[in-house]
Amino acid sequence: MIDFAALYDHPLSRPCILWEKCDSHCCTMGRLLKPFDEGLDLVVLPIPEPEYAYLRSIGAPEEQWPEPVRSFALDLPGYNLTVHMQPCNLGGACDASLRPTICRLYPYVPHLDDTLAIDGLMNASALDLLWDAGGGEDPCLLRLPEERPAALAGLNDLVARLARDEANLELLLWFNLTFRYLEAFKAYFDENLPGGAAPELPLAEVLHLCNKTQLFLAEPGFHQKLVAEVERFQGWKRR
């Protein structure tokens, strides 16, 4: 059984203290797309079913997030998982003890290699890819260059602690699957910027359209990368 407490009690999980200076960007980023769809949620949190069960054991997530979840099944050779996409419109005024993994990892999602070493980082939200595309100054203060070393050190320590127990390797697999999703979304977003130049549409609108269609999800290459991560996970367990 995954030791979620090892993550939830880790220093990396402490609530951000810079939220007033960035206007709670990570908890309100959906407002960037509301000009194109007023009905969008501020944030949608991906929470795997085992973690949602853990949240139920320590609190009342249904009360914190009254909006209904949209769930999907991830079916891969040798591995399947139900993921709940939980709308959150609290704007940061949540019970911090019930924040799921994606909130605790923010602002990055790491990718782990065959040796469980971090070999890549992605911004922890598809919406945050806008800043990589030159869509203005990144509002997240935790991604300032001077903050990055501390974030990477925290992630390395977290991974080392989790990797001590084989049951936690599935959580590390989730990190890699999320990384691959964000990586593919970024490539899809970049492909919709003609020649890398500023498109006729505002960058935020291009991002909204990419977020709405997500055609890359059906590409065989994307699926194969997820399969490869499951194979990597099996390799971790054999170490």
C-alpha angles and dihedrals in degrees: 000000000000113000098228090170089067088063098035092052095043118112088242087067096061112120115262114262094198097066095109091057094052096038090244092294096174092053097043104033092120089076087075088070100036092094086068098039119013091192095065119118120243090239136357113207120207106219120176114223095249089056092046088054089052091050089053089053093056101034146338111288091171089063094045092050110031093174113101118254126238110219133197134184119235106208116186131157105282095000139065132174138177113224123195116211101210118195113221121191098165094108092219097314093114137124097271092207089065097052109128127230096272090059092047094050094047131153091033141031113206130215118217125209129216091284094050091252119139109251101166146020131205130188104265097238133050088226090059090062086079090079092053088056092056096261094146136292115329106253095203108099091195088069094058110125092248091054097049097080091056091049092050092047090051092050092048091051092047093050091048091052094046094047091062089078119053090212088068094057089087089062089053088050088057089055090056095045090051090048091053091050092051091044091053092045090052091052090048091049092048091050089059092057102084110235090341089286126125108282126225089255121066112266091243090056092049088051090050092052092048090049091050097048104031091179091168089076089077096049115113091222092059092047091050091054089055090049089051090054091054089051089050089051090053088051091053089055091053094053 
